[in-house]
Amino acid sequence: MSNRLLTIITPFYNSTDFLETPMNSVLNQTYQNWEYICVDDHSTDGTLEKLREYAAKDPRIKVIAKEKNGGNAISGFNVGIAVAKGEYIQLLGHDDELSPDLLENIAKRIDETQADVIIPDARIVSKNISENIETYDLIGVRSAKKVIDGIKTGDRNVLLSARQAFALSLNWQIHGWACFSIDLIKKVGAISEEMMNGDELWVRMLFLNADQIAFCSGRYVYLRRKESISNKINVKSFDVFRVQQKLLELLKTCKFGKRELKIWKTDTLFKIQYHTYRYVFNKSQLNPDEQKRIEDTLRFAWKMVFRESWADIMFYRTVLKIKHNIRRYKKYLFLKKKLEKKGML
């Protein structure tokens, strides 16, 4: 097996409570030729000092301190990518972790396939969202028979073309916590910092510009926390519809077929439904300006999907379902207010 340099990049912000998780997962790798770029996003809780303690003990750890907070992890990733020296780059969240054999398996798979994207197994861990800790494993392609013929679900030996990978990523039948070659990243460019979900568009662009996409064992562990910014309602979280708009443009520019467009429509309608509920149920947390901006974004999303789905019964079923559930919610609020006035709640 070749001994190519692999780069891991993590942006940290006020991460003292869980900094040890990603840090130790990198230090415990069985593959030793790596550099770990840790970008502190102007933390205020001692994160930078802890990172520098680790760096003092291992020269492979490089700490970059930003002078101004970037508002989300994307700017930190971009800072790390700009100085990375590895042939391949693995992005790592500040409370996520890598299995000890991940980099070794990635390096082996690169040698075997020369692919410029290696997708490892992944595990999603939902913590403090329900009473129990829930886990969900992703191996190879999920439910591939629904999207691409001839690919067995969960097969790590399959090699995907750029168009296959892009199509599968439209509704995340393959995940995006992959290891990408630096040449591919340079070809696509930096992650857009204009929208909160810019990394999701960036990953799809990497897939679409790759020569070949391979899979490997080893695991990326993604931790979903209830208090995570991605689980809180805010105006930026509705940037997801700007990503959907860009994906639609790519589908048309690259002349994908009806099957891929249907995947996009189904996924976009699901996102509209989910985010409409999020807005209606949490509207009281937002000020009038935030409410208007979100309503404008949802209106834009409805118009966008209507243009593609006006003849599709799925669109009208979604509309009716949302209206029905909102009416039920308003009845619930009315009844709750009435019971509160009577002192019964």
QUIMO-V763667 format. One record per run of one state. SS is the DSSP state (H for helix, E for strand, L for the rest). FROM is the first residue (numbers start at 1). TO is the last residue. Records with the same first field share a line. If there is no record, write none. Layout:
SS = FROM-TO  FROM-TO
This chain:
L = 1-5  13-18  28-33  41-46  58-60  66-72  84-87  92-96  99-101  114-116  128-133  139-143  147-159  161-161  170-178  189-197  210-212  226-228  232-234  254-257  286-287  310-312  342-345
E = 6-12  34-40  61-65  88-91  97-98  117-127  134-138  160-160  179-181  213-225
H = 19-27  47-57  73-83  102-113  144-146  162-169  182-188  198-209  229-231  235-253  258-285  288-309  313-341
